[in-house]
């Protein structure tokens, strides 16, 4: 499998076996202004190089998985705006990649893939859990009945744009006022730090200030935890999960962030919903979106409905060759 994760400034790609384990990997520079054609051409070249080397020793090329930092309609494999990827809205990503590679292609939101990875690797016995990514933006993924829950169009879990209106509601990147993201995401805390005279642009900059124990950064991260706790408490009341995992760059703030989330959840939710609820930090060290993409491919290709198609497709060596231009 070849999996790729588009991040803020880089694209991380890896060839993986069916464990899944990384066989080879590479990193490419990325600019959100490049647009889908240029970016996918760049990714396509990297996929070709990785697949060529991996196939020599590891056999069949079974699929491609792409992780995007944007809302994704999973059934159609396209970004649905507004998002941080200008020009990607409604672009046929799957069609573009399939014209070059004769393998199944999967496109998914990065938070959903991180959720899949957390569930598969750390909590496979948990039937109902929520993963919350708190980085430059805020999003969540949900496992219900042991399976990823996407909703009708793949928009489930978009908690970053739940709005709490007030007289001083801040403007969000999505164009609306009062979103959780505009109050507590990495970019919002960076905005507030800049207003106090500290240079910050991303969640990483925020954590750098936290690590330096700057009081203003500590105060803002604590407040962000309580703000996020407000929306997480609503999620707990609606979904009644047994586990909430907090990940993303701001999770490096540890208990400074986590304590505020826990405080609001236990304060606002009924005892029945919190009696056996655990709220923990993610321990993922590697690029969990990449591994989530690999698990997504494996679950689909080796599912009961498709395993016969897989065997038929790869019953002879001709069936695994990429198209000529790859």
Rosetta silent file (secondary structure, phi, psi, omega in degrees, C-alpha in Angstrom):
SEQUENCE: XXXXXXXXXXXXXXXXXXXXXXXXXXXXXXXXXXXXXXXXXXXXXXXXXXXXXXXXXXXXXXXXXXXXXXXXXXXXXXXXXXXXXXXXXXXXXXXXXXXXXXXXXXXXXXXXXXXXXXXXXXXXXXXXXXXXXXXXXXXXXXXXXXXXXXXXXXXXXXXXXXXXXXXXXXXXXXXXXXXXXXXXXXXXXXXXXXXXXXXXXXXXXXXXXXXXXXXXXXXXXXXXXXXXXXXXXXXXXXXXXXXXXXXXXXXXXXXXXXXXXXXXXXXXXXXXXXXXXXXXXXXXXXXXXXXXXXXXXXXXXXXXXXXXXXXXXXXXXXXXXXXXXX
SCORE:     score description
SCORE:     0.000 S_00000001
   1 L     0.000  145.385  170.875    0.000    0.000    0.000 S_00000001
   2 E  -114.667  123.698 -179.332    1.087    3.584   -0.592 S_00000001
   3 E  -122.248  147.923 -177.842   -0.311    6.090    1.904 S_00000001
   4 E  -140.376  141.217  177.848    0.146    9.872    2.025 S_00000001
   5 E  -124.462  118.118  176.959   -0.699   12.534    4.577 S_00000001
   6 E   -87.016  118.368  178.933   -0.937   16.184    3.533 S_00000001
   7 L  -105.397 -161.517 -177.436    0.039   18.390    6.459 S_00000001
   8 L   -68.013  -42.285 -175.104    0.471   22.124    6.963 S_00000001
   9 L  -129.803   -6.245 -177.278    3.833   22.432    5.214 S_00000001
  10 E  -142.318  158.558  172.908    4.814   18.890    4.151 S_00000001
  11 E  -115.084  123.338  179.556    3.435   15.710    2.598 S_00000001
  12 E  -104.106  123.881  179.503    4.530   12.476    4.270 S_00000001
  13 E  -121.181  149.810  177.754    4.307    9.318    2.120 S_00000001
  14 E  -148.769  143.003  166.910    5.048    5.708    2.979 S_00000001
  15 E   -92.404  130.318 -176.803    4.986    2.298    1.338 S_00000001
  16 E  -126.753  148.876  172.446    3.501   -0.187    3.807 S_00000001
  17 L   -87.618 -170.427 -173.473    3.092   -3.932    3.948 S_00000001
  18 L   -87.205   10.326  178.500   -0.071   -5.630    5.169 S_00000001
  19 L   -64.525  -53.646    3.651    0.908   -5.636    8.859 S_00000001
  20 L   -92.253  144.365  174.308    0.832   -2.584    8.383 S_00000001
  21 L  -139.310  148.723 -176.708    4.497   -1.596    8.784 S_00000001
  22 E   -74.982  127.544  175.313    6.527    1.002    6.907 S_00000001
  23 E   -95.107  -39.046  179.161    8.781   -0.369    4.151 S_00000001
  24 E  -159.474  153.593 -179.300    9.979    2.985    2.821 S_00000001
  25 E  -149.553  162.250  178.634    8.985    6.619    3.246 S_00000001
  26 E  -153.431  159.981  179.348    9.623   10.088    1.929 S_00000001
  27 E  -128.515  135.923 -179.818    8.642   13.688    2.691 S_00000001
  28 E  -119.735  147.489  173.119    7.790   16.413    0.190 S_00000001
  29 E   -69.562  150.215 -177.750    7.419   20.186    0.688 S_00000001
  30 L  -142.458  139.530  172.834    3.837   21.427    0.417 S_00000001
  31 L  -126.841  132.944 -177.953    2.126   24.781   -0.023 S_00000001
  32 L   -66.132  -14.876  179.497   -1.639   25.165    0.328 S_00000001
  33 L   -85.255   -4.496 -175.497   -1.539   27.587   -2.607 S_00000001
  34 L   -68.765  -31.649 -178.156   -0.274   24.903   -5.021 S_00000001
  35 L    85.354  165.150 -173.589   -3.736   23.549   -5.836 S_00000001
  36 H   -69.708  -38.643 -177.505   -4.798   19.940   -6.460 S_00000001
  37 H   -62.374  -49.216 -179.437   -3.294   19.369   -9.935 S_00000001
  38 H   -65.064  -44.643 -177.210    0.231   20.383   -8.945 S_00000001
  39 H   -65.862  -44.019 -178.962    0.043   18.656   -5.558 S_00000001
  40 H   -69.081  -32.180  175.176   -1.363   15.384   -6.916 S_00000001
  41 H   -64.847  -40.690  176.944    1.239   15.324   -9.689 S_00000001
  42 H   -63.263  -45.835  177.967    3.902   15.689   -7.012 S_00000001
  43 H   -64.260  -41.449 -179.607    2.295   12.935   -4.937 S_00000001
  44 H   -59.375  -42.228  178.300    1.897   10.732   -8.030 S_00000001
  45 H   -63.465  -40.960  179.605    5.608   10.903   -8.818 S_00000001
  46 H   -67.797  -38.499  176.972    6.470    9.988   -5.237 S_00000001
  47 H   -61.370  -44.186  179.754    3.975    7.096   -5.277 S_00000001
  48 H   -57.724  -45.590 -178.526    5.548    5.762   -8.473 S_00000001
  49 H   -66.041  -44.495  179.964    9.028    5.813   -6.944 S_00000001
  50 H   -65.444  -43.466 -177.998    7.927    4.190   -3.676 S_00000001
  51 H   -66.135  -39.216 -179.595    5.815    1.532   -5.412 S_00000001
  52 H   -60.318  -45.389 -179.688    8.572    0.632   -7.852 S_00000001
  53 H   -70.436  -42.795 -175.859   11.043   -0.080   -5.063 S_00000001
  54 H   -68.367  -35.942 -177.787    8.534   -1.807   -2.763 S_00000001
  55 H   -67.153  -25.497 -179.389    7.139   -4.124   -5.451 S_00000001
  56 H   -60.415  -35.453 -175.666   10.586   -5.585   -6.146 S_00000001
  57 H  -117.155  -12.970 -174.086   10.652   -7.291   -2.760 S_00000001
  58 H  -123.648    9.466  169.050    7.079   -7.134   -1.452 S_00000001
  59 L    77.655 -128.633 -165.839    4.868   -8.139   -4.389 S_00000001
  60 L   -67.726  139.535  172.771    1.390   -6.805   -5.007 S_00000001
  61 L   -97.640  108.400 -168.321    0.463   -3.113   -5.054 S_00000001
  62 L  -102.779  -17.539 -178.666   -3.043   -3.191   -3.563 S_00000001
  63 E   177.030  165.828  178.218   -4.124    0.395   -2.948 S_00000001
  64 E  -123.607  135.594  175.058   -3.533    4.093   -2.284 S_00000001
  65 E  -124.970  132.184 -178.065   -4.741    6.032    0.753 S_00000001
  66 E  -123.578  126.639  178.391   -4.686    9.832    0.992 S_00000001
  67 E  -102.046  131.282 -177.742   -5.185   11.836    4.203 S_00000001
  68 E  -124.575  142.019  178.039   -6.374   15.438    3.890 S_00000001
  69 L   -86.079   54.883 -172.751   -6.621   18.248    6.495 S_00000001
  70 L  -158.628  161.135  174.136  -10.098   19.175    5.279 S_00000001
  71 L   -62.492  132.143 -176.837  -13.740   18.013    5.279 S_00000001
  72 E  -127.023  130.354  169.396  -14.039   15.023    2.934 S_00000001
  73 E   -82.572  101.360 -171.090  -17.084   13.410    1.349 S_00000001
  74 L   -62.760  -37.974 -177.047  -15.773    9.867    1.704 S_00000001
  75 L   -63.347  -35.189 -179.228  -18.200    8.279   -0.751 S_00000001
  76 L   -99.688  -14.016  178.742  -17.087   10.607   -3.563 S_00000001
  77 L    67.165   41.924 -179.590  -13.510   11.098   -2.365 S_00000001
  78 E  -139.857  155.793  177.510  -13.496   14.879   -2.622 S_00000001
  79 E   -77.085  138.645  175.834  -13.042   17.911   -0.400 S_00000001
  80 L  -119.708  112.392 -173.822  -16.192   19.853    0.429 S_00000001
  81 L   -70.825  173.327    2.128  -15.419   23.459    1.412 S_00000001
  82 L   -76.005  150.863  179.798  -14.848   25.696    3.138 S_00000001
  83 L  -151.194  178.161  178.264  -11.436   24.294    4.025 S_00000001
  84 L   -83.940    4.605 -179.565   -7.780   25.205    4.430 S_00000001
  85 L  -113.272   85.711 -179.376   -7.134   23.826    0.916 S_00000001
  86 L   -63.686  135.858  178.406   -8.180   26.489   -1.608 S_00000001
  87 L    91.563   -7.871 -178.288   -9.047   25.118   -5.030 S_00000001
  88 L   -90.890  -13.563 -175.174   -9.677   21.550   -3.807 S_00000001
  89 E   -57.198  120.383  177.438  -13.442   21.902   -3.330 S_00000001
  90 L    68.997    8.496  177.646  -15.241   19.193   -5.369 S_00000001
  91 L   -69.533  135.491 -176.478  -12.013   18.214   -7.181 S_00000001
  92 L   -80.470   82.031 -176.982  -12.151   14.536   -8.302 S_00000001
  93 H   -65.250  -45.866 -178.591   -9.111   13.252   -6.375 S_00000001
  94 H   -62.070  -45.523  179.329   -9.950    9.570   -6.826 S_00000001
  95 H   -60.848  -40.515 -179.367  -10.511    9.974  -10.561 S_00000001
  96 H   -61.880  -48.469 -177.883   -7.222   11.865  -10.947 S_00000001
  97 H   -70.643  -34.620 -179.660   -5.181    9.176   -9.171 S_00000001
  98 H   -69.868  -25.466  176.058   -7.004    6.282  -10.851 S_00000001
  99 L   -67.921  -19.068 -178.818   -6.118    7.650  -14.271 S_00000001
 100 L  -106.302  -31.313 -176.034   -2.509    7.086  -13.311 S_00000001
 101 L  -125.670  129.302 -176.651   -2.627    4.041  -11.027 S_00000001
 102 L   -89.033   54.520  178.372   -4.671    0.893  -11.614 S_00000001
 103 L  -138.710  159.267  175.253   -5.419    0.289   -7.921 S_00000001
 104 E   -60.598  143.183 -179.398   -8.242    1.248   -5.523 S_00000001
 105 E  -124.039  135.612 -179.469   -7.897    4.781   -4.118 S_00000001
 106 E  -125.183  135.051  179.032   -9.229    6.009   -0.763 S_00000001
 107 E  -126.951  129.220 -176.401   -9.484    9.638    0.379 S_00000001
 108 E  -148.034  156.048  174.076  -10.349   10.558    3.963 S_00000001
 109 E   -64.959  140.655 -174.903  -10.161   13.367    6.496 S_00000001
 110 H   -61.435  -35.956 -177.672   -7.010   13.201    8.645 S_00000001
 111 H   -68.610  -38.632  176.172   -8.871   13.178   11.972 S_00000001
 112 H   -61.865  -38.530  179.567  -10.974   10.170   10.960 S_00000001
 113 H   -70.057  -37.556  175.322   -7.794    8.324   10.005 S_00000001
 114 H   -64.270  -35.786  177.037   -6.137    9.211   13.305 S_00000001
 115 H   -63.810  -45.987  178.208   -9.264    7.901   15.032 S_00000001
 116 H   -58.350  -44.405 -179.035   -9.027    4.605   13.161 S_00000001
 117 H   -62.918  -47.223  178.920   -5.359    4.269   14.129 S_00000001
 118 H   -58.318  -43.334 -177.718   -6.019    4.970   17.824 S_00000001
 119 H   -66.733  -47.476 -176.497   -8.843    2.438   17.855 S_00000001
 120 H   -66.343  -42.232 -171.488   -6.984   -0.308   16.002 S_00000001
 121 H   -86.232  -39.123 -171.971   -3.685    0.048   17.830 S_00000001
 122 L  -109.716  -32.786 -170.592   -4.588    1.002   21.388 S_00000001
 123 L  -133.653   50.540 -175.732   -8.264    0.355   22.025 S_00000001
 124 L   -64.563  -21.314 -178.801   -9.560   -2.421   19.732 S_00000001
 125 L   -86.267   -9.628 -178.956  -11.924   -3.724   22.443 S_00000001
 126 L   -81.365  124.951 -178.184  -13.636   -0.338   22.901 S_00000001
 127 L   -83.746  -32.203 -174.481  -16.962   -0.206   21.076 S_00000001
 128 L  -135.258  112.111 -179.127  -17.713    3.500   21.516 S_00000001
 129 E  -146.518  160.792  177.978  -15.005    6.164   21.634 S_00000001
 130 E  -128.395  131.481  173.484  -14.269    9.694   20.481 S_00000001
 131 E  -107.629  128.517  179.988  -10.890   10.990   19.320 S_00000001
 132 E  -116.265  119.456  176.445  -10.410   14.765   19.502 S_00000001
 133 E   -96.466  122.357 -179.875   -7.563   16.376   17.561 S_00000001
 134 E  -121.471   97.972  179.885   -6.546   19.750   18.950 S_00000001
 135 L  -131.209 -135.158  173.999   -3.893   21.357   16.792 S_00000001
 136 L   -60.334  -35.206  170.846   -3.909   24.417   14.589 S_00000001
 137 L  -116.434 -177.554  179.708   -7.560   23.426   14.040 S_00000001
 138 E  -130.993  133.180  176.242   -9.995   21.276   16.038 S_00000001
 139 E  -155.982  172.775  178.565  -11.850   18.173   14.869 S_00000001
 140 E  -147.108  158.108  172.913  -12.983   14.792   16.094 S_00000001
 141 E  -126.728  151.450 -173.906  -13.622   11.257   14.920 S_00000001
 142 E  -128.075  132.553  171.349  -16.125    8.816   16.382 S_00000001
 143 E  -104.724  120.957  179.640  -16.164    5.052   16.777 S_00000001
 144 E  -126.626  122.782 -178.065  -19.702    3.714   17.290 S_00000001
 145 L    63.386   28.451  177.828  -20.358    0.010   17.686 S_00000001
 146 L    84.722    2.964 -177.779  -16.719   -0.691   16.849 S_00000001
 147 E  -128.723  151.163  176.378  -16.832    1.133   13.490 S_00000001
 148 E   -63.527  130.948  178.350  -15.951    4.623   12.308 S_00000001
 149 E  -103.481  117.096 -176.830  -19.079    6.775   12.196 S_00000001
 150 L  -102.570  -21.360 -172.367  -19.034    9.291    9.328 S_00000001
 151 L    83.843 -175.067 -173.337  -22.641   10.433    9.140 S_00000001
 152 L   -65.546  -43.094 -177.915  -24.630   10.875    5.930 S_00000001
 153 L  -116.957    9.901 -179.906  -22.040   12.908    3.994 S_00000001
 154 L    90.388   10.953 -176.206  -18.913   12.359    6.095 S_00000001
 155 L   -93.616   -0.435 -178.952  -19.351   15.524    8.196 S_00000001
 156 L   -60.847  140.609  176.695  -19.796   13.782   11.567 S_00000001
 157 L    92.672    3.387 -176.864  -17.351   14.943   14.221 S_00000001
 158 L   -80.181   62.663 -174.186  -16.833   18.496   12.947 S_00000001
 159 H   -73.015  -19.000 -178.067  -16.905   19.900   16.488 S_00000001
 160 H   -62.389  -20.115 -177.216  -14.492   22.725   15.683 S_00000001
 161 H  -113.893   20.368  164.866  -17.312   24.676   14.058 S_00000001
 162 L   -72.316  135.078 -171.770  -19.929   24.287   16.766 S_00000001
 163 E  -106.879  135.308  169.426  -20.749   27.864   17.738 S_00000001
 164 L  -114.984  102.585 -174.293  -21.088   29.475   21.152 S_00000001
 165 L   -80.379  145.566  176.397  -22.473   32.936   20.428 S_00000001
 166 L  -157.635  174.620 -179.052  -21.755   35.965   22.591 S_00000001
 167 L   -65.068  -26.922 -178.706  -21.423   39.719   22.187 S_00000001
 168 L  -112.357   31.797 -177.184  -17.696   39.327   21.529 S_00000001
 169 L   -58.263  123.972 -178.241  -17.852   36.145   19.393 S_00000001
 170 L   -75.378  153.193  178.402  -14.581   35.902   17.403 S_00000001
 171 E   -77.990  130.756  179.865  -14.536   35.451   13.624 S_00000001
 172 L   -92.465  163.442  177.112  -13.586   31.924   12.532 S_00000001
 173 L   -63.424  -21.670 -178.868  -11.582   30.911    9.448 S_00000001
 174 L   -80.393   -7.687  179.718  -14.813   29.411    8.074 S_00000001
 175 L    97.394   -0.578  178.486  -16.432   32.869    7.974 S_00000001
 176 L  -105.163  166.915 -178.823  -18.795   32.347   10.919 S_00000001
 177 E  -104.714  141.132  169.569  -18.696   33.844   14.401 S_00000001
 178 L    86.940    7.623  179.825  -18.181   32.063   17.713 S_00000001
 179 E   -62.764  150.481  175.675  -16.843   28.674   16.549 S_00000001
 180 H   -55.413  -40.083 -179.740  -14.923   26.606   19.086 S_00000001
 181 H   -59.355  -39.392 -178.813  -11.970   26.732   16.706 S_00000001
 182 H   -72.575  -12.068  179.704  -11.955   30.536   16.793 S_00000001
 183 H  -103.217  -32.849 -167.247  -11.827   30.409   20.592 S_00000001
 184 H  -136.352   -2.486  178.879   -9.507   27.489   21.400 S_00000001
 185 L   -74.174  167.906 -178.950   -7.629   26.123   18.351 S_00000001
 186 H   -56.543  -42.089 -178.341   -3.905   26.605   17.922 S_00000001
 187 H   -67.631  -31.545  179.890   -4.336   29.455   15.439 S_00000001
 188 H   -73.216  -40.694  176.619   -6.734   31.243   17.811 S_00000001
 189 H   -65.919  -38.788  176.427   -4.371   30.948   20.789 S_00000001
 190 H   -60.758  -41.384  176.740   -1.545   32.140   18.514 S_00000001
 191 H   -57.820  -46.223 -177.827   -3.710   35.148   17.586 S_00000001
 192 H   -70.077  -32.523  175.875   -4.251   35.954   21.259 S_00000001
 193 H   -67.740  -40.594  177.101   -0.558   35.528   22.054 S_00000001
 194 H   -60.439  -38.976  178.955    0.337   37.944   19.252 S_00000001
 195 H   -64.574  -21.465  179.010   -2.090   40.453   20.730 S_00000001
 196 L   -98.446    6.553  174.766   -0.094   40.167   23.975 S_00000001
 197 L    94.907   11.061  179.113    3.231   40.749   22.219 S_00000001
 198 L  -109.068  131.349  179.877    4.401   37.144   21.688 S_00000001
 199 L   -74.078  126.339  176.838    5.168   35.879   18.195 S_00000001
 200 L  -161.173  140.003  178.368    3.096   32.799   17.310 S_00000001
 201 L  -126.410  -33.955 -173.891    1.442   31.501   14.148 S_00000001
 202 L  -126.639  176.227  176.484    0.711   27.795   14.679 S_00000001
 203 H   -61.921  -34.124  178.080   -0.068   25.289   17.416 S_00000001
 204 H   -62.980  -39.334  177.639    3.636   24.377   17.519 S_00000001
 205 H   -63.988  -39.295  178.215    4.500   27.987   18.337 S_00000001
 206 H   -60.518  -47.196 -178.996    1.929   27.933   21.136 S_00000001
 207 H   -65.456  -34.362  175.711    3.451   24.797   22.643 S_00000001
 208 H   -59.387  -42.509  178.036    6.918   26.320   22.391 S_00000001
 209 H   -67.964  -37.030  176.884    5.714   29.194   24.577 S_00000001
 210 H   -63.956  -44.187  179.570    4.045   26.721   26.950 S_00000001
 211 H   -62.171  -28.112  177.539    7.266   24.721   27.215 S_00000001
 212 L   -84.514    2.669  176.243    9.044   27.952   28.132 S_00000001
 213 L    59.838   37.487  175.747    6.440   28.354   30.927 S_00000001
 214 L   -75.025  124.485 -173.289    5.321   31.776   29.772 S_00000001
 215 H   -54.715  -39.339 -178.520    2.348   32.698   31.986 S_00000001
 216 H   -63.284  -40.959  179.132    0.261   34.104   29.136 S_00000001
 217 H   -68.516  -41.216  178.243    0.587   30.880   27.121 S_00000001
 218 H   -61.331  -44.353 -179.828   -0.200   28.725   30.171 S_00000001
 219 H   -62.347  -45.216 -177.783   -3.289   30.796   30.931 S_00000001
 220 H   -67.497  -35.695  179.020   -4.570   30.648   27.345 S_00000001
 221 H   -70.450  -39.073  175.321   -4.050   26.879   27.078 S_00000001
 222 H   -60.055  -45.802  179.525   -5.915   26.275   30.355 S_00000001
 223 H   -62.888  -37.978  177.919   -8.781   28.432   29.090 S_00000001
 224 H   -62.392  -40.313  178.155   -8.766   26.541   25.777 S_00000001
 225 H   -59.073  -43.235  179.494   -9.140   23.262   27.674 S_00000001
 226 H   -67.954  -37.336  178.001  -12.248   24.534   29.440 S_00000001
 227 H   -64.644  -46.039  177.992  -13.705   25.860   26.167 S_00000001
 228 H   -64.184  -35.452  177.464  -13.112   22.537   24.427 S_00000001
 229 H   -59.348  -30.650  178.229  -14.561   20.816   27.485 S_00000001
 230 H   -62.551  -47.571 -177.888  -17.852   22.613   26.831 S_00000001
 231 H   -75.758  -34.258  177.790  -18.307   21.059   23.409 S_00000001
 232 H   -64.083  -35.530  178.137  -16.861   17.673   24.483 S_00000001
 233 H   -63.911  -35.527  175.844  -19.468   17.547   27.267 S_00000001
 234 H   -66.191  -40.456  177.347  -22.195   17.942   24.629 S_00000001
 235 H   -61.075  -42.879  179.633  -20.633   15.087   22.640 S_00000001
 236 H   -62.937  -42.470 -179.049  -20.624   12.903   25.772 S_00000001
 237 H   -65.505  -33.055 -178.144  -24.278   13.684   26.462 S_00000001
 238 H   -84.161  -44.202 -171.604  -25.301   12.788   22.898 S_00000001
 239 H   -99.277  -22.910 -179.260  -23.052    9.782   22.142 S_00000001
 240 L    52.273   54.887  176.984  -22.277    8.351   25.603 S_00000001
 241 L   -74.048  162.716  174.543  -18.792    7.033   24.706 S_00000001
 242 L   -97.244   -9.210 -177.227  -16.739    5.036   27.194 S_00000001
 243 E  -148.651  136.919  170.606  -13.484    6.677   26.092 S_00000001
 244 E  -124.471  126.198  179.360  -12.307   10.066   24.856 S_00000001
 245 E  -111.101  127.749 -179.753   -8.757   10.355   23.487 S_00000001
 246 E  -104.182  120.337 -179.863   -7.185   13.804   23.163 S_00000001
 247 E  -132.111 -169.412 -177.162   -4.507   14.168   20.493 S_00000001
 248 L    94.626  171.856 -173.764   -2.947   16.760   18.211 S_00000001
 249 H   -60.052  -41.962 -177.496   -0.168   19.275   18.792 S_00000001
 250 H   -69.513  -16.759  176.669   -1.837   21.086   21.707 S_00000001
 251 H   -65.337  -16.595  175.199   -2.203   17.743   23.536 S_00000001
 252 H   -65.847  -12.170  174.280    1.520   18.114   24.219 S_00000001
 253 H   -73.580   -8.692  173.495    0.354   20.569   26.861 S_00000001
 254 L    60.655 -135.349 -175.294   -0.660   17.493   28.880 S_00000001
 255 H   -63.788  -21.797  177.083   -2.687   18.021   32.053 S_00000001
 256 H   -58.897  -39.763  176.862   -2.694   21.776   31.477 S_00000001
 257 H   -85.846  -44.585 -172.538   -5.152   21.145   28.626 S_00000001
 258 H   -64.820  -36.726 -176.768   -6.680   17.889   29.835 S_00000001
 259 H   -62.421  -37.878  178.860   -7.706   19.171   33.273 S_00000001
 260 H   -67.653  -38.895  177.601   -9.926   21.854   31.743 S_00000001
 261 H   -63.654  -49.172  179.692  -11.634   19.341   29.459 S_00000001
 262 H   -59.920  -42.869 -178.599  -12.266   16.926   32.330 S_00000001
 263 H   -55.042  -49.101 -176.670  -13.532   19.715   34.582 S_00000001
 264 H   -72.041  -36.827 -179.791  -16.271   20.771   32.168 S_00000001
 265 H   -63.981  -48.227 -178.123  -17.265   17.233   31.171 S_00000001
 266 H   -73.154  -23.591  177.825  -17.755   16.053   34.753 S_00000001
 267 H   -75.818  -37.566 -169.213  -19.414   19.326   35.704 S_00000001
 268 H  -101.113  -19.722 -174.921  -21.969   19.362   32.885 S_00000001
 269 L   -95.861  155.360  177.577  -22.772   15.704   32.129 S_00000001
 270 L   -69.733  149.945 -179.594  -25.049   13.358   34.050 S_00000001
 271 H   -55.675  -33.888 -179.673  -23.388   10.748   36.300 S_00000001
 272 H   -61.008  -36.509 -178.244  -24.709    7.922   34.129 S_00000001
 273 H   -77.337  -25.477 -175.129  -22.716    9.249   31.155 S_00000001
 274 H  -106.381   -4.092 -173.790  -19.492    9.796   33.121 S_00000001
 275 L   -55.037  -46.023 -178.940  -19.586    6.810   35.514 S_00000001
 276 L  -118.035   27.306 -177.527  -17.252    4.683   33.396 S_00000001
 277 L   -87.803  130.980  173.651  -15.871    7.403   31.115 S_00000001
 278 E  -111.272  136.646  176.113  -12.110    7.712   30.628 S_00000001
 279 E  -122.962  112.281 -171.063  -10.531   10.862   29.169 S_00000001
 280 E  -131.197  163.296  174.616   -6.894   10.257   28.197 S_00000001
 281 E   -86.912  146.095  172.453   -4.099   11.719   26.092 S_00000001
 282 L   -68.096  145.132  176.450   -3.019   10.067   22.869 S_00000001
 283 L  -110.616    9.820 -177.116    0.393    8.414   23.020 S_00000001
 284 L   -60.305  128.191  179.224    0.846    8.204   19.238 S_00000001
 285 L  -103.528  -37.731 -178.333    4.422    9.018   18.281 S_00000001
 286 L   -85.682 -179.036  178.309    4.400    8.238   14.558 S_00000001
 287 L   -73.232   93.196 -173.512    2.236    9.756   11.834 S_00000001
 288 H   -67.415  -25.428  177.635   -1.005    8.108   12.927 S_00000001
 289 H   -64.696  -34.934  177.470   -2.925    9.396    9.886 S_00000001
 290 H   -63.744  -46.220 -179.743   -0.664    7.283    7.659 S_00000001
 291 H   -69.126  -33.947  174.988   -1.372    4.147    9.648 S_00000001
 292 H   -61.868  -39.507  177.099   -5.067    5.018    9.751 S_00000001
 293 H   -64.128  -38.298  178.772   -5.045    5.189    5.941 S_00000001
 294 H   -65.562  -44.375  178.318   -3.381    1.769    5.803 S_00000001
 295 H   -63.710  -36.598  178.124   -5.996    0.238    8.130 S_00000001
 296 H   -60.779  -45.463  178.029   -8.753    1.837    6.036 S_00000001
 297 H   -61.524  -47.482 -176.746   -7.417    0.143    2.882 S_00000001
 298 H   -62.786  -44.947 -178.489   -7.021   -3.217    4.606 S_00000001
 299 H   -62.313  -35.734 -179.378  -10.492   -3.202    6.165 S_00000001
 300 H   -77.908  -49.638 -175.355  -12.118   -2.449    2.837 S_00000001
 301 H   -66.028  -34.993 -177.011  -10.097   -4.716    0.541 S_00000001
 302 L  -101.401   13.497  173.394  -10.187   -7.713    2.862 S_00000001
 303 L   -71.466  159.665 -176.818  -13.802   -7.270    3.919 S_00000001
 304 L   -55.388  -38.195 -174.796  -16.257  -10.045    3.129 S_00000001
 305 L   -70.880  -23.078 -171.648  -17.879   -8.016    0.341 S_00000001
 306 L  -121.919   -7.038 -173.558  -14.651   -7.370   -1.571 S_00000001
 307 H   -63.218  -34.052  178.107  -12.139  -10.105   -0.800 S_00000001
 308 H   -66.902  -38.073  176.657  -13.226  -12.174   -3.828 S_00000001
 309 H   -63.063  -39.046  179.653  -12.752   -9.124   -6.078 S_00000001
 310 H   -62.444  -46.213 -179.345   -9.290   -8.678   -4.580 S_00000001
 311 H   -63.519  -39.695  179.683   -8.316  -12.281   -5.294 S_00000001
 312 H   -67.160  -41.841 -178.202   -9.631  -12.045   -8.841 S_00000001
 313 H   -61.963  -37.905 -174.059   -7.845   -8.750   -9.495 S_00000001
 314 L  -110.778   30.786 -179.242   -4.487  -10.090   -8.340 S_00000001
 315 L   -76.294  -14.503  174.910   -4.745  -13.679   -9.547 S_00000001
 316 L  -143.776  163.383 -172.301   -1.908  -13.096  -12.026 S_00000001
 317 H   -63.905  -27.727 -178.883    1.053  -10.754  -12.228 S_00000001
 318 H   -63.593  -27.428 -176.098   -0.494   -8.640  -14.982 S_00000001
 319 H   -74.049   -8.257 -177.095   -3.159   -7.477  -12.577 S_00000001
 320 H  -108.683    0.386 -177.503   -0.725   -5.670  -10.333 S_00000001
 321 L   -79.229  138.785  174.934    1.126   -3.550  -12.857 S_00000001
 322 L   -73.299  160.590  176.915    0.599    0.160  -12.789 S_00000001
 323 L   -64.011  160.028 -168.843   -0.383    1.923  -15.961 S_00000001
 324 L   -55.072  -40.877 -174.761    2.493    2.807  -18.235 S_00000001
 325 L   -75.235   -5.671  177.353    2.850    6.458  -17.242 S_00000001
 326 L   -81.788    0.000    0.000    3.277    5.519  -13.567 S_00000001
